[in-house]
């Protein structure tokens, strides 16, 4: 789940943030509350429909920790 779309590492090899295409700057920085809820709902529906005993979710971005503790807490609460 992409929770934040910015990164503070500035890696030379990064093809997203450190090269010519800077269109990422016009996109939202963090996942919205609506997207969090919708994603959690769809994951739950899929897990139930396929009788999955568990589901793994990887938080990514940019740098997911830039989303901040409150948003990350909300993501974790919605997913559990």
N, CA, C and O atoms as a MOPAC input file, in Angstrom:
PM7 MOZYME 1SCF
protein

 N      0.84900 1    -1.15900 1     0.00000 1
 C      0.00000 1     0.00000 1     0.00000 1
 C      0.90400 1     1.23400 1     0.00000 1
 O      1.73400 1     1.40900 1     0.89100 1
 N      0.73300 1     2.06500 1    -0.98800 1
 C      1.54700 1     3.28300 1    -1.07900 1
 C      0.94300 1     4.34100 1    -0.15900 1
 O     -0.10400 1     4.91300 1    -0.46200 1
 N      1.60700 1     4.59300 1     0.95800 1
 C      1.06200 1     5.51500 1     1.95100 1
 C      1.61400 1     6.92900 1     1.83400 1
 O      1.00300 1     7.87300 1     2.33500 1
 N      2.75400 1     7.08500 1     1.18500 1
 C      3.34200 1     8.41400 1     1.01600 1
 C      4.11000 1     8.44000 1    -0.29300 1
 O      4.78600 1     7.47400 1    -0.64800 1
 N      4.00300 1     9.54500 1    -1.00300 1
 C      4.63800 1     9.58700 1    -2.32600 1
 C      5.79200 1    10.57700 1    -2.40800 1
 O      6.06400 1    11.13800 1    -3.47000 1
 N      6.44900 1    10.78300 1    -1.31600 1
 C      7.65900 1    11.60800 1    -1.30800 1
 C      8.77500 1    10.81100 1    -0.64700 1
 O      8.52000 1     9.85600 1     0.08700 1
 N     10.00900 1    11.21000 1    -0.91400 1
 C     11.15900 1    10.53100 1    -0.32700 1
 C     12.21300 1    11.57500 1     0.01300 1
 O     12.40700 1    12.54100 1    -0.72500 1
 N     12.88400 1    11.37300 1     1.12400 1
 C     13.89700 1    12.33500 1     1.55400 1
 C     15.32400 1    11.80500 1     1.41900 1
 O     16.25300 1    12.40100 1     1.96500 1
 N     15.51100 1    10.70300 1     0.70500 1
 C     16.84800 1    10.11100 1     0.60400 1
 C     17.69400 1    10.68100 1    -0.53300 1
 O     18.91800 1    10.73300 1    -0.41400 1
 N     17.07300 1    11.10800 1    -1.62600 1
 C     17.77800 1    11.68800 1    -2.77800 1
 C     18.87500 1    10.77800 1    -3.33000 1
 O     19.99400 1    11.22900 1    -3.57600 1
 N     18.55800 1     9.50800 1    -3.52300 1
 C     19.51800 1     8.54000 1    -4.07000 1
 C     19.82400 1     8.86900 1    -5.53600 1
 O     18.91200 1     9.15700 1    -6.31000 1
 N     21.08300 1     8.82600 1    -5.91000 1
 C     21.49200 1     9.11800 1    -7.28700 1
 C     20.84400 1     8.18000 1    -8.30100 1
 O     20.55000 1     8.58800 1    -9.42400 1
 N     20.62100 1     6.93400 1    -7.91300 1
 C     20.08700 1     5.94100 1    -8.84300 1
 C     18.56200 1     5.96800 1    -8.95000 1
 O     17.99200 1     5.22800 1    -9.75300 1
 N     17.89700 1     6.79900 1    -8.16300 1
 C     16.43400 1     6.80700 1    -8.14100 1
 C     15.86700 1     7.35400 1    -9.44600 1
 O     16.14400 1     8.49200 1    -9.82500 1
 N     15.07700 1     6.54000 1   -10.12600 1
 C     14.49400 1     6.95900 1   -11.40000 1
 C     13.18100 1     7.72100 1   -11.20800 1
 O     12.65600 1     8.28200 1   -12.17000 1
 N     12.64800 1     7.75200 1   -10.00300 1
 C     11.40300 1     8.47400 1    -9.74800 1
 C     11.66400 1     9.92500 1    -9.36600 1
 O     11.15800 1    10.84100 1   -10.01400 1
 N     12.44100 1    10.13300 1    -8.33200 1
 C     12.56800 1    11.46800 1    -7.74400 1
 C     13.78200 1    12.26800 1    -8.20600 1
 O     13.81900 1    13.48400 1    -8.01500 1
 N     14.76600 1    11.62200 1    -8.80400 1
 C     16.02400 1    12.30900 1    -9.10000 1
 C     16.33600 1    12.47000 1   -10.58500 1
 O     17.47600 1    12.76300 1   -10.94500 1
 N     15.34600 1    12.28200 1   -11.44800 1
 C     15.60200 1    12.42000 1   -12.88200 1
 C     14.62800 1    13.40000 1   -13.52500 1
 O     13.89600 1    14.09500 1   -12.82100 1
 N     14.61300 1    13.46200 1   -14.82100 1
 C     13.90500 1    14.51500 1   -15.56300 1
 C     12.39800 1    14.56500 1   -15.30200 1
 O     11.83500 1    15.65000 1   -15.15800 1
 N     11.74700 1    13.41200 1   -15.24000 1
 C     10.29500 1    13.40300 1   -15.04200 1
 C      9.97100 1    13.79100 1   -13.60100 1
 O     10.19800 1    13.00800 1   -12.67800 1
 N      9.45700 1    14.96400 1   -13.41400 1
 C      9.12000 1    15.46100 1   -12.07900 1
 C      7.60100 1    15.53400 1   -11.86900 1
 O      7.12900 1    16.28100 1   -11.01200 1
 N      6.84600 1    14.76700 1   -12.64300 1
 C      5.38400 1    14.80600 1   -12.54100 1
 C      4.87600 1    14.34200 1   -11.17900 1
 O      3.74100 1    14.64300 1   -10.81000 1
 N      5.69900 1    13.61500 1   -10.43200 1
 C      5.30000 1    13.18100 1    -9.09000 1
 C      4.99300 1    14.36800 1    -8.19000 1
 O      4.23900 1    14.22500 1    -7.22700 1
 N      5.54900 1    15.51900 1    -8.47500 1
 C      5.34800 1    16.71400 1    -7.63600 1
 C      3.89400 1    17.19200 1    -7.63100 1
 O      3.46500 1    17.86400 1    -6.69300 1
 N      3.14200 1    16.85000 1    -8.66800 1
 C      1.74800 1    17.29200 1    -8.75700 1
 C      0.77300 1    16.30600 1    -8.12700 1
 O     -0.42200 1    16.58900 1    -8.05500 1
 N      1.24900 1    15.17700 1    -7.67700 1
 C      0.38300 1    14.15600 1    -7.07900 1
 C      0.28000 1    14.36300 1    -5.56900 1
 O      1.15500 1    14.98900 1    -4.97100 1
 N     -0.77800 1    13.84500 1    -4.94800 1
 C     -0.92100 1    13.99500 1    -3.48900 1
 C      0.27000 1    13.39300 1    -2.75200 1
 O      0.83400 1    12.38600 1    -3.18100 1
 N      0.64700 1    14.01900 1    -1.63900 1
 C      1.78800 1    13.52500 1    -0.86500 1
 C      1.46300 1    12.24200 1    -0.11800 1
 O      2.28700 1    11.32900 1    -0.07200 1
 N      0.28000 1    12.16000 1     0.46300 1
 C     -0.05700 1    11.01200 1     1.31000 1
 C     -1.38800 1    10.40700 1     0.88300 1
 O     -2.22100 1    11.07300 1     0.26800 1
 N     -1.56900 1     9.15600 1     1.21400 1
 C     -2.81100 1     8.45400 1     0.92700 1
 C     -3.95600 1     9.11500 1     1.69800 1
 O     -3.77600 1     9.53300 1     2.84200 1
 N     -5.11200 1     9.20700 1     1.08300 1
 C     -6.27100 1     9.82900 1     1.73200 1
 C     -6.94600 1     8.84000 1     2.68000 1
 O     -6.76900 1     7.62700 1     2.56200 1
 N     -7.72100 1     9.37900 1     3.61900 1
 C     -8.48300 1     8.52100 1     4.52700 1
 C     -9.45200 1     7.63800 1     3.74700 1
 O     -9.65900 1     6.47600 1     4.09700 1
 N    -10.04100 1     8.18500 1     2.69800 1
 C    -10.97700 1     7.41600 1     1.87500 1
 C    -10.27400 1     6.24100 1     1.19500 1
 O    -10.82000 1     5.14000 1     1.13500 1
 N     -9.07600 1     6.47200 1     0.69000 1
 C     -8.32500 1     5.39400 1     0.03600 1
 C     -7.90600 1     4.32500 1     1.03600 1
 O     -7.88500 1     3.13900 1     0.70800 1
 N     -7.57600 1     4.73800 1     2.24800 1
 C     -7.22800 1     3.77000 1     3.29600 1
 C     -8.42300 1     2.87000 1     3.57500 1
 O     -8.29300 1     1.64600 1     3.58000 1
 N     -9.58200 1     3.46900 1     3.80700 1
 C    -10.79200 1     2.69900 1     4.12400 1
 C    -11.19500 1     1.79200 1     2.97400 1
 O    -11.52000 1     0.62400 1     3.18800 1
 N    -11.17700 1     2.32100 1     1.75800 1
 C    -11.57200 1     1.54200 1     0.59000 1
 C    -10.63900 1     0.35500 1     0.38600 1
 O    -11.09600 1    -0.75400 1     0.10900 1
 N     -9.34300 1     0.57700 1     0.52100 1
 C     -8.36400 1    -0.49400 1     0.33800 1
 C     -8.54200 1    -1.57300 1     1.39200 1
 O     -8.50400 1    -2.76100 1     1.07500 1
 N     -8.73500 1    -1.17200 1     2.64300 1
 C     -8.94300 1    -2.14600 1     3.71800 1
 C    -10.20300 1    -2.97100 1     3.46200 1
 O    -10.20300 1    -4.18500 1     3.66600 1
 N    -11.26400 1    -2.32300 1     3.02200 1
 C    -12.51300 1    -3.02400 1     2.71900 1
 C    -12.32200 1    -4.02800 1     1.59000 1
 O    -12.75600 1    -5.17500 1     1.69800 1
 N    -11.68000 1    -3.60900 1     0.52000 1
 C    -11.47100 1    -4.50500 1    -0.62300 1
 C    -10.56900 1    -5.68000 1    -0.26700 1
 O    -10.80300 1    -6.80200 1    -0.71600 1
 N     -9.53400 1    -5.42800 1     0.54000 1
 C     -8.66900 1    -6.52700 1     0.98500 1
 C     -9.45300 1    -7.52400 1     1.82100 1
 O     -9.29700 1    -8.73400 1     1.65500 1
 N    -10.29300 1    -7.02600 1     2.71700 1
 C    -11.10800 1    -7.90900 1     3.55900 1
 C    -12.07900 1    -8.72900 1     2.71200 1
 O    -12.24300 1    -9.92700 1     2.94400 1
 N    -12.71700 1    -8.09800 1     1.74000 1
 C    -13.63100 1    -8.81600 1     0.84600 1
 C    -12.90400 1    -9.91400 1     0.08300 1
 O    -13.40600 1   -11.03200 1    -0.02500 1
 N    -11.74000 1    -9.60500 1    -0.43900 1
 C    -10.95600 1   -10.57900 1    -1.19900 1
 C    -10.52500 1   -11.74600 1    -0.30500 1
 O    -10.62800 1   -12.90700 1    -0.69900 1
 N    -10.04500 1   -11.43000 1     0.89200 1
 C     -9.60800 1   -12.48300 1     1.81300 1
 C    -10.76700 1   -13.40200 1     2.17700 1
 O    -10.60500 1   -14.62100 1     2.23400 1
 N    -11.93600 1   -12.81800 1     2.42200 1
 C    -13.10800 1   -13.62500 1     2.77400 1
 C    -13.56900 1   -14.47500 1     1.59000 1
 O    -13.86000 1   -15.66000 1     1.75400 1
 N    -13.63400 1   -13.88300 1     0.41500 1
 C    -14.10200 1   -14.59400 1    -0.77600 1
 C    -13.21600 1   -15.78000 1    -1.13200 1
 O    -13.69000 1   -16.76100 1    -1.70400 1
 N    -11.94000 1   -15.69400 1    -0.79800 1
 C    -10.99800 1   -16.75400 1    -1.14100 1
 C    -10.53100 1   -17.54200 1     0.07600 1
 O     -9.56900 1   -18.30700 1     0.00000 1
 N    -11.22000 1   -17.34900 1     1.20000 1
 C    -10.91500 1   -18.06700 1     2.44600 1
 C     -9.42900 1   -18.00600 1     2.79900 1
 O     -8.82700 1   -19.01300 1     3.17400 1
 N     -8.85700 1   -16.82800 1     2.67600 1
 C     -7.43900 1   -16.65900 1     3.00500 1
 C     -7.27900 1   -16.56200 1     4.52100 1
 O     -7.96800 1   -15.76800 1     5.16000 1
 N     -6.39200 1   -17.34700 1     5.10000 1
 C     -6.20600 1   -17.29600 1     6.55400 1
 C     -5.51800 1   -16.01500 1     7.01800 1
 O     -5.69600 1   -15.59000 1     8.16000 1
 N     -4.74200 1   -15.40700 1     6.14500 1
 C     -4.07000 1   -14.14900 1     6.48800 1
 C     -3.70800 1   -13.41000 1     5.20500 1
 O     -3.67500 1   -13.98700 1     4.11800 1
 N     -3.44000 1   -12.13200 1     5.36000 1
 C     -3.04400 1   -11.28200 1     4.24000 1
 C     -1.86900 1   -10.43700 1     4.70600 1
 O     -1.89000 1    -9.90000 1     5.81300 1
 N     -0.85700 1   -10.31800 1     3.87700 1
 C      0.28700 1    -9.45100 1     4.18700 1
 C      0.16600 1    -8.16500 1     3.38100 1
 O     -0.16200 1    -8.18900 1     2.19500 1
 N      0.43200 1    -7.06000 1     4.03100 1
 C      0.40200 1    -5.75800 1     3.37600 1
 C      1.75400 1    -5.09500 1     3.59400 1
 O      2.23900 1    -5.01700 1     4.72300 1
 N      2.35400 1    -4.62400 1     2.52400 1
 C      3.63800 1    -3.92500 1     2.59700 1
 C      3.36900 1    -2.44000 1     2.38300 1
 O      2.74200 1    -2.04800 1     1.39800 1
 N      3.84400 1    -1.63000 1     3.30300 1
 C      3.70900 1    -0.18200 1     3.17400 1
 C      4.91600 1     0.35200 1     2.42000 1
 O      6.05900 1     0.05500 1     2.76500 1
 N      4.65100 1     1.14400 1     1.38600 1
 C      5.75300 1     1.68700 1     0.59000 1
 C      5.41900 1     3.09300 1     0.15600 1
 O      4.39400 1     3.64300 1     0.56000 1
 N      6.25400 1     3.67100 1    -0.64400 1
 C      6.03200 1     5.02100 1    -1.13700 1
 C      6.99500 1     5.26000 1    -2.28600 1
 O      7.21100 1     4.45900 1    -3.19600 1
 N      7.49400 1     6.34300 1    -2.15100 1
 C      8.47000 1     7.13500 1    -1.49900 1
 C      8.94800 1     6.45000 1    -0.20500 1
 O      9.27300 1     5.26400 1    -0.16700 1
 N      8.96500 1     7.24800 1     0.81300 1
 C      9.36000 1     6.78100 1     2.14700 1
 C      8.10700 1     6.75900 1     3.01700 1
 O      7.60500 1     7.81800 1     3.39400 1
 N      7.58800 1     5.55700 1     3.34600 1
 C      6.32700 1     5.47500 1     4.08000 1
 C      6.34400 1     6.15100 1     5.44500 1
 O      5.30200 1     6.60700 1     5.91400 1
 N      7.49800 1     6.22500 1     6.08900 1
 C      7.54400 1     6.85400 1     7.40900 1
 C      7.27500 1     8.35700 1     7.34500 1
 O      6.94300 1     8.96500 1     8.36300 1
 N      7.41200 1     8.96400 1     6.16600 1
 C      7.09000 1    10.38100 1     6.02300 1
 C      5.59000 1    10.64700 1     6.16600 1
 O      5.18000 1    11.79700 1     6.32100 1
 N      4.77900 1     9.60600 1     6.11500 1
 C      3.33600 1     9.77400 1     6.31200 1
 C      3.02100 1    10.23300 1     7.73000 1
 O      1.97300 1    10.83100 1     7.97100 1
 N      3.91200 1     9.95900 1     8.65900 1
 C      3.72200 1    10.39300 1    10.04100 1
 C      2.99500 1     9.36100 1    10.88300 1
 O      2.30300 1     8.49200 1    10.35400 1
 N      3.15500 1     9.45900 1    12.19900 1
 C      2.60400 1     8.44400 1    13.09300 1
 C      1.08000 1     8.34300 1    13.06700 1
 O      0.54000 1     7.24000 1    13.15500 1
 N      0.38200 1     9.45800 1    12.95000 1
 C     -1.08400 1     9.40400 1    12.96100 1
 C     -1.63300 1     8.67900 1    11.73600 1
 O     -2.51900 1     7.83300 1    11.85900 1
 N     -1.11100 1     9.00700 1    10.56000 1
 C     -1.60500 1     8.34400 1     9.35100 1
 C     -1.21700 1     6.86800 1     9.34600 1
 O     -2.02300 1     6.02200 1     8.95600 1
 N     -0.01000 1     6.55000 1     9.76900 1
 C      0.40500 1     5.14400 1     9.82400 1
 C     -0.43900 1     4.37000 1    10.82900 1
 O     -0.78300 1     3.21300 1    10.58900 1
 N     -0.77200 1     4.99600 1    11.94200 1
 C     -1.64800 1     4.35400 1    12.92900 1
 C     -3.01700 1     4.08500 1    12.30600 1
 O     -3.59000 1     3.01100 1    12.49000 1
 N     -3.53100 1     5.05700 1    11.57600 1
 C     -4.83800 1     4.88000 1    10.92100 1
 C     -4.78500 1     3.73400 1     9.92100 1
 O     -5.70500 1     2.91700 1     9.87200 1
 N     -3.73500 1     3.66100 1     9.13200 1
 C     -3.58400 1     2.56500 1     8.17400 1
 C     -3.59800 1     1.22700 1     8.90600 1
 O     -4.32400 1     0.31200 1     8.51700 1
 N     -2.80900 1     1.11300 1     9.95000 1
 C     -2.71900 1    -0.15100 1    10.69500 1
 C     -4.04600 1    -0.51000 1    11.35200 1
 O     -4.43800 1    -1.67700 1    11.35700 1
 N     -4.73900 1     0.47800 1    11.90400 1
 C     -6.03800 1     0.21200 1    12.53100 1
 C     -7.06100 1    -0.24800 1    11.50700 1
 O     -7.83600 1    -1.16500 1    11.77900 1
 N     -7.07700 1     0.36800 1    10.33900 1
 C     -8.03200 1    -0.02300 1     9.29600 1
 C     -7.75400 1    -1.43000 1     8.77300 1
 O     -8.67800 1    -2.16000 1     8.41400 1
 N     -6.49100 1    -1.80000 1     8.73300 1
 C     -6.12700 1    -3.10100 1     8.16700 1
 C     -6.29100 1    -4.25400 1     9.14900 1
 O     -6.27400 1    -5.41600 1     8.74200 1
 N     -6.45000 1    -3.95300 1    10.42700 1
 C     -6.57200 1    -5.04400 1    11.41100 1
 C     -7.97100 1    -5.18200 1    11.93300 1
 O     -8.23700 1    -6.05000 1    12.76400 1

